[in-house]
Amino acid sequence: MTVAPYLYSRRKRALDVALSGGALLVAAPVIALAAAAVRLESHGHPIYRQPRVGKDGHDFEVIKLRTMVSGAEHIGAGMAVDEGDARITRVGALLRRTSIDELPNLVNVLRGEMSLIGPRPTLRKQVDAYTDRQRRRLAVRPGLGGWAQVNGRASLPWPERIELDIWYLEHASLRLDLRILYLSARMALTGHGLYRGETGGWRQ
């Protein structure tokens, strides 16, 4: 199916609110400690907000813990981040490795800007380069985790990541969402596919 049925969408949203609300309560002390560590190591606010494109092409600000030096998007490779990037702080490397930096995304989920499961939110310049087929990726809320994430993450070539996201849209179900949640949790423990390497990711 190209678009998830109404009943599935309602159930998915209810699951998003219940799980993200509970997870945010549990994760609050971890986020607070991580934010303090970020602030102690480097100058700048520990919370990083970045404009992304959400459902139906609407813009929103994704909330994350800062893992790089302040103003990193204007230094060196800009928005592209590779393993060993000198802009990544020591605390930031740990937060990225464990995906703790993305825990504040739970606030985006509660707001209805994101879902627990869906294609990862992308930049406006990336969306502007989409083909008509690739724009189908915008039919659902972006997610904390997704089918492309658990099948290679940033190490996948950009067109392949989008095709995996489209496959998800065509096969979306609560059962698949729960499977992706499980695989996402397992991936967070290994850090597999965190960086794009030589062939993965979006290239300007």
C-alpha positions as CSV (number, residue, x, y, z in Angstrom):
1,M,0.0,0.0,0.0
2,T,1.3,3.5,-0.9
3,V,-0.5,5.3,2.0
4,A,-1.1,3.7,5.4
5,P,-4.8,3.1,6.2
6,Y,-6.6,5.5,8.5
7,L,-6.9,2.9,11.3
8,Y,-3.2,2.0,11.1
9,S,-2.3,5.7,11.3
10,R,-4.5,6.2,14.4
11,R,-3.0,3.2,16.1
12,K,0.5,4.2,15.2
13,R,0.0,7.7,16.6
14,A,-1.3,6.3,19.8
15,L,1.7,4.0,20.0
16,D,4.0,7.0,19.3
17,V,2.5,9.0,22.2
18,A,2.5,6.2,24.7
19,L,6.0,4.9,24.0
20,S,7.7,8.3,23.5
21,G,6.1,9.8,26.6
22,G,7.2,6.9,28.7
23,A,10.7,6.8,27.1
24,L,11.1,10.5,27.7
25,L,10.4,10.2,31.4
26,V,12.9,7.4,31.7
27,A,15.5,9.1,29.5
28,A,15.2,12.6,31.1
29,P,18.1,12.0,33.7
30,V,20.3,10.6,30.9
31,I,19.5,13.6,28.6
32,A,20.3,16.0,31.5
33,L,23.6,14.3,32.3
34,A,24.6,14.2,28.7
35,A,23.7,17.8,28.2
36,A,25.8,18.8,31.2
37,A,28.7,16.8,29.8
38,V,28.4,18.5,26.4
39,R,28.4,21.9,27.9
40,L,31.4,21.2,30.2
41,E,33.5,20.0,27.3
42,S,32.8,22.7,24.7
43,H,31.3,26.2,24.4
44,G,27.8,26.5,23.2
45,H,24.3,25.3,24.0
46,P,24.1,21.5,24.5
47,I,20.8,21.3,22.6
48,Y,21.1,21.5,18.8
49,R,18.1,22.5,16.6
50,Q,18.2,22.0,12.9
51,P,15.6,22.7,10.2
52,R,14.3,19.5,8.6
53,V,11.5,18.6,6.2
54,G,8.6,16.6,7.6
55,K,5.3,15.1,6.5
56,D,3.9,16.6,3.3
57,G,7.0,18.7,2.9
58,H,6.4,20.9,6.0
59,D,9.4,22.3,7.8
60,F,10.1,21.7,11.5
61,E,13.1,21.8,13.8
62,V,14.6,18.5,14.9
63,I,15.9,18.5,18.5
64,K,19.2,16.7,19.3
65,L,22.1,16.9,21.8
66,R,25.0,18.7,20.2
67,T,27.8,16.3,19.3
68,M,30.1,18.7,17.4
69,V,31.8,22.0,18.2
70,S,29.4,24.9,18.1
71,G,28.8,26.2,14.6
72,A,30.2,23.0,13.0
73,E,27.7,23.3,10.1
74,H,29.7,26.3,8.9
75,I,33.1,24.6,9.2
76,G,34.9,22.1,7.0
77,A,32.5,19.6,5.3
78,G,29.4,21.5,6.4
79,M,26.5,19.1,7.0
80,A,28.4,16.0,5.9
81,V,29.9,14.1,8.8
82,D,32.4,11.2,8.4
83,E,34.0,9.0,11.0
84,G,37.0,10.7,12.6
85,D,35.6,14.2,11.8
86,A,37.7,16.6,13.9
87,R,34.5,18.7,14.6
88,I,33.0,15.8,16.7
89,T,33.8,16.3,20.4
90,R,34.9,13.4,22.7
91,V,31.5,13.4,24.5
92,G,29.8,13.8,21.1
93,A,31.5,10.7,19.7
94,L,30.1,8.7,22.7
95,L,26.6,10.2,22.3
96,R,26.6,9.3,18.6
97,R,27.9,5.8,19.2
98,T,25.1,5.1,21.6
99,S,22.4,7.2,19.8
100,I,21.9,9.1,23.0
101,D,22.2,12.3,21.0
102,E,18.9,11.5,19.3
103,L,16.9,11.0,22.6
104,P,15.5,14.6,22.4
105,N,13.8,13.6,19.2
106,L,11.2,12.1,21.5
107,V,10.0,15.7,22.0
108,N,9.4,15.9,18.2
109,V,7.4,12.7,18.4
110,L,5.2,14.0,21.2
111,R,4.6,17.2,19.2
112,G,3.5,15.1,16.2
113,E,6.3,16.3,14.0
114,M,7.9,12.9,14.0
115,S,7.1,9.3,14.6
116,L,9.0,6.5,16.3
117,I,9.3,4.7,13.0
118,G,9.6,6.3,9.6
119,P,12.1,7.7,7.1
120,R,14.7,9.9,8.8
121,P,14.0,13.6,8.4
122,T,16.1,15.3,5.7
123,L,17.4,18.7,4.8
124,R,15.5,21.0,2.5
125,K,18.3,21.0,-0.1
126,Q,18.0,17.2,-0.2
127,V,14.2,17.3,-0.7
128,D,14.6,19.9,-3.4
129,A,16.6,17.3,-5.4
130,Y,14.1,14.5,-5.0
131,T,12.5,12.9,-8.1
132,D,8.7,12.5,-8.1
133,R,9.1,9.0,-6.9
134,Q,11.4,10.0,-4.1
135,R,9.0,12.6,-2.9
136,R,6.7,9.7,-1.8
137,R,9.1,9.5,1.1
138,L,7.3,12.6,2.5
139,A,3.9,10.9,2.7
140,V,4.5,10.0,6.4
141,R,6.0,11.6,9.4
142,P,9.8,11.2,9.6
143,G,11.0,8.8,12.3
144,L,13.6,8.2,14.9
145,G,14.3,4.9,13.2
146,G,13.3,3.4,9.9
147,W,13.7,0.5,7.5
148,A,16.7,2.2,5.8
149,Q,18.2,2.8,9.2
150,V,18.2,-0.9,10.2
151,N,19.4,-2.0,6.8
152,G,22.6,0.0,6.7
153,R,22.0,3.4,8.0
154,A,24.3,6.2,6.7
155,S,26.7,3.6,5.1
156,L,24.1,3.0,2.3
157,P,24.2,5.0,-1.0
158,W,21.6,7.8,-0.8
159,P,19.3,6.4,-3.6
160,E,19.3,3.0,-2.0
161,R,18.3,4.5,1.4
162,I,15.3,6.3,-0.3
163,E,14.2,3.1,-2.1
164,L,14.2,1.3,1.3
165,D,12.1,4.0,2.8
166,I,9.6,3.7,-0.2
167,W,9.5,0.0,0.4
168,Y,8.5,0.7,4.0
169,L,5.7,2.9,2.9
170,E,4.4,0.2,0.6
171,H,4.5,-2.5,3.4
172,A,3.8,-0.4,6.5
173,S,2.1,-2.2,9.4
174,L,2.3,-2.2,13.2
175,R,4.1,-5.6,13.1
176,L,6.8,-4.1,10.8
177,D,7.1,-1.0,13.0
178,L,7.6,-3.2,16.1
179,R,10.3,-5.2,14.2
180,I,12.1,-2.0,13.3
181,L,11.9,-0.8,16.9
182,Y,13.6,-4.0,18.0
183,L,16.3,-3.8,15.3
184,S,16.9,-0.1,16.0
185,A,17.5,-0.8,19.7
186,R,19.9,-3.6,18.8
187,M,21.7,-1.3,16.3
188,A,22.1,1.4,18.9
189,L,24.2,-1.1,20.9
190,T,26.5,-1.8,18.0
191,G,26.7,1.6,16.3
192,H,26.7,-0.2,12.9
193,G,26.4,2.1,9.9
194,L,26.7,5.3,11.9
195,Y,28.9,7.0,9.3
196,R,28.6,7.1,5.5
197,G,32.1,5.8,4.6
198,E,33.3,5.9,1.0
199,T,30.0,5.1,-0.8
200,G,27.2,5.8,1.6
201,G,25.2,8.9,2.4
202,W,24.1,12.0,0.5
203,R,26.7,13.8,-1.6
204,Q,26.3,17.4,-2.6
